[in-house]
Amino acid sequence: MALPTLLKDSLELPVVGSPLFIVSGPELVIAQCKAGVVGSFPALNARPVEMLGEWLSRIEDELGEYKSRNPGKKVAPYAVNQICHASNDRLMKDMETCVKHKVPIIITSLRPPAEIVEAAHSYGGLVFHDVINVKHARKAAEQGVDGLILVCAGAGGHAGTLSPFALVREVKQWFGGAILLSGAISDGYAIASALTLGADLAYMGTRFIATQEANADETYKSALTQHAAHDIVYTNLFTGVHGNYLGPSIAAAGLDPDNLPAADKSKMNFGSGGNMKSKAWRDIWGSGQGIGQITDVPSVAELVERMKREFDQAREDFLMRVSA
């Protein structure tokens, strides 16, 4: 399908920066939107709960001022991620704040979000829901979401195991909304590949951790430039949901990355206390398999400009190959 109207003339690249626990804050989101890609953050990153409104006001004010000073620039809308799980005791309060601020895009995770869709649509907002398989995709589509984020094999943090060739092509057979593809997307060539496969937008997380504006420890950023796909470990130990993590950070926490026990799903907790007790995201670092392409820690603006050049080159290379 064509991009939603909200996104048609506001993107320099067809990219949504995924919401990163701890890492995504106003600085990163604002930089992403100014560079022409959608910036997002988890509502739970704003602590205490009253901080969410302050973050939204800051993002809106700074982007509004930037648009006024740069009328010819493409400035992307921003998004807020809501964890739709029974343990998230902030969900409805946070959604009230999002509705008040008319957040352009709501990204939802876990449970199909009927009430979230209704709330966002009440003011013209979009809802994108992340899924790892067709079963979950159908459930979300039934609730009226505007887009599906297909979290495929190799994505950082919580991720699925399906190949994008399988999941994208199968979902496109029946879903008419926007399709976002996540999984080891780290440069402009991967963005172009996602669109060639049939996605409308690329959904990128790990690459934005290694940027100057990201709220990540410098050791974390540096580690992403030093490791590759073989260093990624897929486990549900830390949150109860399977995800990809950087193996050396697991070892640094005193665990054997090659011999991790399974988690008790009944202990999943996305509430006000988050998952900090398990040290997931803070000390045990989420990372996708695409880190082999990460070699530096640029500003977001520099990264997006580089990816634009790579994207254009990838398109030229593709046309040359198919016409040969």
Secondary structure, 3 states (H helix, E strand, C coil): CCCCHHHHCCCCCCEEECCCCCCCCHHHHHHHHHHCCEEEEEHHHCCCCCHHHHHHHHHHHHHHHHHHHCCCCCCCCEEEEEEECCCCCCHHHHHHHHHHHCCCEEEEEECCCHHHHHHHHCCCCEEEEEECCHHHHHHHHHCCCCEEEEECCCCCEECCCCCHHHHHHHHHCCCCCEEEEECCCCCHHHHHHHHHHCCCEEEECHHHHCCCCCCCCHHHHHHHHHCCHHHEEEECCCCCCCEEEEHHHHHHCCCCCCCCCCCCHHHCCCCCCCCHHHCECCCECECCHHHHHCCCCCCHHHHHHHHHHHHHHHHHHHHHHHHC
